[in-house]
Amino acid sequence: MTATPTPALLPTRLARLVKIEHTVFALPFAYVGAFLAVDGTPSGHDLLWITLAMVGARSLAMALNRLIDAGIDARNPRTAGREIPSGQLSVAQVAVFCAASLALFLAAVWQLDPLVRWLWPIPVVGFVVYPYLKRFTWLCHLWLGAVDGLAPVGAWVAITGRLPWQAWLLGAAVALWVGGFDLFYALFDEEVDRREGLHSIVTRFGVGGAFLGARIAHAATVACLVAAGLGLHVGALYWLGVAVVALLLAYEHSLVRRTDLRRLDMAFFTMNGVISVAFAIFVAADAVT
């Protein structure tokens, strides 16, 4: 029987469930979309509700992923210790958390531009579909990237009520960035995925295919950031930020080799957090100067 966590432990376990620290991947790019949308500093009201919408959306996405994949996680030595398979959290508790996260997301959406009140089902559908895709297609990496790529697009439309092509290019940059580093992440589970009949770039095209796909995706990420900048009124700090992203991505790729995956954790978690925060800082600094 699953033990019920004490009230003091429950928030900690829920935070671990959704890896709250990884919000640093997508949230800074939502701020990038917000600053570029207004070509200056967004209002405190908009930044607050965009932040809460992102926290609610990401928490919902991660919790749904953990719920849907609980059986697979239990059979994978790397993930068997996660909160649901190990019994630290029950399915009912995580389902309630999903409902609360959705409520936070919707409450935040209703404080922003009226257009997003019609668009909110799009990311939610994306969250639900994603965990199932690896059961059928190696294109799951692209779907994950596309869902995360909604961060700057959503922030842009949440403030302005418009979706210009520059916003879509920013979204494409994030989608390619996330999809690219998810190819590295798939390297962790190659053996288990093959045994379980799951699909990924690694199981379809091998380790070499994953490395090549990641390189192409990350080169395209930089190209999209350049193209978006050319269509916006940006200054030197934006371009410096793009250069920093390019250099950090190159360094990330230098950390991992086909025959040496020991630094894969650093490449996946540390470097991508640095990339998103650094670019957001450069964009914000450029917008306010």
Secondary structure, 3 states (H helix, E strand, C coil): CCCCCCCCHHHHHHHHHCCHHHHHHHHHHHHHHHHHHHCCCCCHHHHHHHHHHHHHHHHHHHHHHHHHCHHHHHCCCCCCCCCCCCCCCCHHHHHHHHHHHHHHHHHHHCCCCCCHHHHCHHHHHHHHHHHHHCCCCCCHHHHHHHHHCHHHHHHHHHHHCCCCHHHHHHHHHHHHHHHHHHHHHHHHHHHHHHHHCCCCHHHHHHHHHHHHHHHHHHHHHHHHHHHHHHCCCCCHHHHHHHHHHHHHHHHHHHHCECCECCCHHHHHHHHHHHHHHHHHHHHHHHHHC
